[in-house]
Every structure is written in structure tokens, then in C-alpha cells.
Amino acid sequence: MLKIRIAIADDYSIFRDGLKVGFNRDKNLEVLFEASDGQELMQKLEQLQPDVIVMDIKMPLVDGIEAMKLIRKKYANDIKILVLTMYDDVKFIIHLMENGANGYLLKNADPKEIRKAIYSIYESDYYFNDLVTKALLKKLTLKGPIKPSLNQTIAFSERELDVLKMICNEKTAAEIGNELFLSPRSVEGIRMRIIEKTGVRNTAGLVMFAIKNGVVE
């Protein structure tokens, strides 16, 4: 496979160095550049676009939350974002996953899981671990409406539901196409149509939508 190009954004150089050592052991991973804050990250993105950004939340000048908003506005979903932070608060997790993050890990995660998350985000557009799943289940018990609702204004075709369920099972566009006798391009078109209908930002948002609305368990 082609090398997955990675950018690391974290204000602690010793942590960035540790990540680089781990990534360099994997022949399929290439660290394209690193940044000490969100502002430097945005500047470097003008010159080089990685496949995946491994990014902390708390950084000086421009923090990770603001940087993610800027990245999604300028690069849409072309660049995947793996949040790697010390914050395990449910509100942070849900907010970031619903607003453009493709995965969310704590800094004490095993290096193997970090690499696994990068592969999953690159290939399937999202990575859900126990941390994210528990946060999502916690949100279901909170007061207030959960939008969008599958039972109100959103209607899916049978084909759209098939694609959505397969996306939740971490199938790639090629794998979905093989099972449904569609081209990967057609699958991508259906995925984008579902994203438009639900109002989410990316595939991770679709999975969260499907779980919250009982499309998958």
C-alpha cells in the first residue's frame, strides 16, 4: 500500500518525538511534518497536505478545536483528524466527533492502538473505540433532543440503508461495491447523499448517527 502521510500537532516536543519513533517503525507510515500549535499547523498545511493529522486539543495560539474547524472549512474531509489528548470528558469527545474528528484517543493509549486508529481512519474514514462508544451511550441518557432523527424528516432508500450499515461495519467503498454490485464511485456518491441528508460532517458522524437512531446496534 502507499504510505500514509502523517502530521503531528502537539505543543510538547518530547511527545511528538515519541510518536515519530513509533511511526517510523512502521514502513507504511511517514511523518510529513510536525507543528507545535494550531497556527503553525495551518501554515504548514499550505505547503503540504497529509492524509492524517494526529492532533492534541490544548495548544497555544490556536487550539485543536479551533484548528479542526479551520481544517474542515478549508479542506473539507480530504484530511483525516485523529484527536490524541488527555481530555476524557464526554462533552469534549462528543463535540469533536460530531464536528469533524475521525477518531479520539487518550495519550495513554497503547502505541499499537494509535497505529490501528490511523489505519482505520485512512481506510474507513473513522475509528470508534470504547471511549467514544461509552461517550455516545452517555449522551443518549442526557436530556434534550437528539438531532437529526431518523423517524422524522429523513427518509432513506433501501440501498442507502445498506450502504450505511456496511459503513458502520468498517467496509471500504470497494468492499461495499463488491457486495452491492456497484462501482466505488457510486458507493461514494451514495455516502455523500446520506451525509447531506443527515447533516453530519463525515463518515464518523454517519456512524454516530446510525447508532443514535438504531440503524445499527
C-alpha positions as a printed Julia matrix, in Angstrom:
217×3 Matrix{Float64}:
   0.0    0.0    0.0
   1.0    3.63  -0.38
   2.49   5.25   2.68
   0.05   7.06   4.95
   1.36  10.6    5.34
   1.01  11.94   8.86
   1.26  15.36  10.5
   1.7   15.64  14.28
   0.38  18.71  16.12
   1.26  18.89  19.82
   2.93  21.55  21.94
   5.22  19.06  23.72
   8.25  18.21  21.59
   9.08  15.15  23.69
   5.63  13.72  22.96
   5.98  14.44  19.24
   9.37  12.72  19.26
   7.86   9.65  20.92
   5.15   9.43  18.3
   7.66   9.79  15.48
   9.77   6.93  16.86
   6.71   4.69  16.92
   5.51   5.71  13.47
   8.95   5.28  11.9
   8.91   1.62  12.9
   6.0    1.07  10.52
   7.07   1.07   6.88
   3.58   2.17   5.81
   3.61   5.35   7.89
   5.5    8.54   7.02
   5.67  11.63   9.23
   5.33  14.5    6.8
   5.78  17.3    9.31
   5.09  18.36  12.9
   3.71  21.51  14.47
   3.77  22.91  18.0
   0.4   24.65  17.77
  -2.64  25.11  15.57
  -1.32  28.24  13.92
   1.89  26.53  12.79
  -0.19  23.56  11.65
  -2.37  25.72   9.4
   0.71  27.45   7.94
   2.38  24.14   7.08
  -0.81  22.77   5.56
  -0.5   25.5    2.95
   2.59  23.68   1.64
   1.98  20.02   2.46
  -1.27  18.07   2.89
  -1.03  14.89   4.99
  -3.53  12.06   4.91
  -3.99  12.05   8.68
  -3.32  14.69  11.36
  -2.64  13.4   14.87
  -3.59  16.41  16.98
  -3.92  17.46  20.63
  -6.73  19.71  21.85
  -4.81  22.02  24.17
  -2.23  24.03  22.22
  -1.15  27.7   22.35
  -2.16  30.39  19.83
  -4.71  28.24  18.01
  -6.0   25.22  19.93
  -7.03  21.89  18.46
 -10.76  22.64  18.49
 -10.34  25.85  16.51
  -7.75  24.26  14.21
 -10.16  21.44  13.37
 -12.86  23.97  12.43
 -10.39  25.75  10.13
  -9.24  22.48   8.55
 -12.78  21.31   7.87
 -13.7   24.68   6.38
 -10.69  24.82   4.06
 -10.01  21.15   3.26
 -13.46  19.61   3.87
 -12.9   15.91   4.65
  -9.8   15.45   2.49
  -7.61  15.39   5.59
  -8.47  12.96   8.39
  -8.06  14.03  12.03
  -7.19  11.77  14.96
  -7.52  13.61  18.27
  -4.89  12.43  20.76
  -5.3   14.16  24.1
  -5.5   13.85  27.89
  -9.11  15.09  27.98
 -11.57  12.24  28.53
 -14.61  14.42  29.22
 -17.76  13.23  27.43
 -18.56  16.75  26.22
 -15.17  17.08  24.52
 -15.45  13.67  22.88
 -18.95  14.16  21.52
 -18.32  17.75  20.41
 -15.17  16.88  18.49
 -16.53  13.68  16.94
 -19.68  15.49  15.8
 -17.72  18.4   14.38
 -15.14  16.71  12.21
 -12.82  14.39  14.15
 -12.41  10.92  12.65
 -11.17   9.34  15.87
 -10.49  10.19  19.5
  -7.81   8.62  21.72
  -6.23   9.43  25.06
  -2.48   9.98  25.27
  -2.07   6.89  27.42
  -3.36   4.71  24.57
  -1.16   1.81  23.54
   1.08   2.7   20.55
  -0.44  -0.25  18.67
  -3.92   1.22  19.09
  -2.73   4.6   17.84
  -1.37   2.98  14.69
  -4.55   0.88  14.37
  -6.63   4.06  14.59
  -4.57   5.72  11.86
  -5.05   2.75   9.52
  -8.78   2.63  10.26
  -9.23   6.36   9.69
  -7.26   6.21   6.44
  -9.13   3.19   5.09
 -12.63   3.55   6.57
 -12.75   7.27   7.46
 -13.32   6.66  11.19
 -12.15   4.82  14.29
 -14.52   4.14  17.19
 -13.05   2.74  20.41
 -14.65   2.05  23.81
 -14.01   5.64  24.88
 -16.1    7.1   22.04
 -18.79   4.42  22.28
 -19.26   4.99  26.02
 -19.41   8.76  25.47
 -22.05   8.28  22.81
 -24.13   5.99  25.05
 -23.78   8.53  27.85
 -25.15  11.26  25.59
 -28.21   9.13  24.87
 -29.15   9.39  28.55
 -28.77  13.17  28.66
 -31.78  15.47  28.45
 -32.58  17.33  25.28
 -33.4   16.35  21.7
 -31.03  14.27  19.63
 -30.87  15.5   16.07
 -31.18  14.52  13.31
 -33.95  11.99  13.89
 -34.45   9.03  11.61
 -38.13   8.94  12.5
 -38.99  12.48  11.44
 -37.97  14.16   8.2
 -35.19  11.89   6.95
 -36.15   9.08   4.6
 -33.58   6.59   3.31
 -33.86   4.25   0.36
 -33.14   0.57   0.89
 -29.84   0.96  -0.96
 -28.84   3.93   1.23
 -29.57   1.92   4.37
 -27.5   -0.99   3.03
 -24.56   1.3    2.4
 -24.93   2.97   5.81
 -24.94  -0.37   7.62
 -21.86  -1.54   5.73
 -20.06   1.71   6.51
 -20.77   1.03  10.19
 -19.2   -2.41   9.73
 -15.99  -0.68   8.55
 -16.37  -1.75   4.92
 -14.43   0.24   2.35
 -16.1    1.69  -0.74
 -14.57  -1.1   -2.84
 -15.84  -3.81  -0.47
 -19.32  -2.28  -0.36
 -19.32  -2.05  -4.14
 -18.42  -5.72  -4.49
 -21.28  -6.8   -2.25
 -23.87  -4.49  -3.8
 -22.59  -4.75  -7.38
 -21.77  -1.04  -7.54
 -18.68   0.87  -8.53
 -16.69   2.51  -5.71
 -17.63   5.85  -7.28
 -21.34   5.02  -6.99
 -20.85   3.98  -3.36
 -19.1    7.27  -2.64
 -21.99   9.12  -4.26
 -24.48   7.33  -2.01
 -22.31   8.05   1.05
 -22.24  11.76   0.22
 -26.01  11.74  -0.3
 -26.53  10.21   3.15
 -24.17  12.79   4.68
 -26.19  15.55   3.04
 -29.47  14.1    4.3
 -28.31  13.66   7.88
 -26.38  16.91   8.12
 -23.29  15.27   9.63
 -19.75  16.22   8.61
 -18.05  12.92   7.75
 -18.24   9.13   7.97
 -17.58   9.18  11.72
 -20.64  11.38  12.07
 -22.66   8.91   9.99
 -21.71   6.05  12.32
 -22.71   8.11  15.35
 -25.99   8.98  13.65
 -26.67   5.32  12.84
 -26.02   4.22  16.43
 -28.1    7.0   17.98
 -31.04   6.28  15.68
 -30.98   2.5   15.93
 -29.83   1.79  12.37
 -27.16  -0.46  13.87
 -26.58  -1.75  17.37
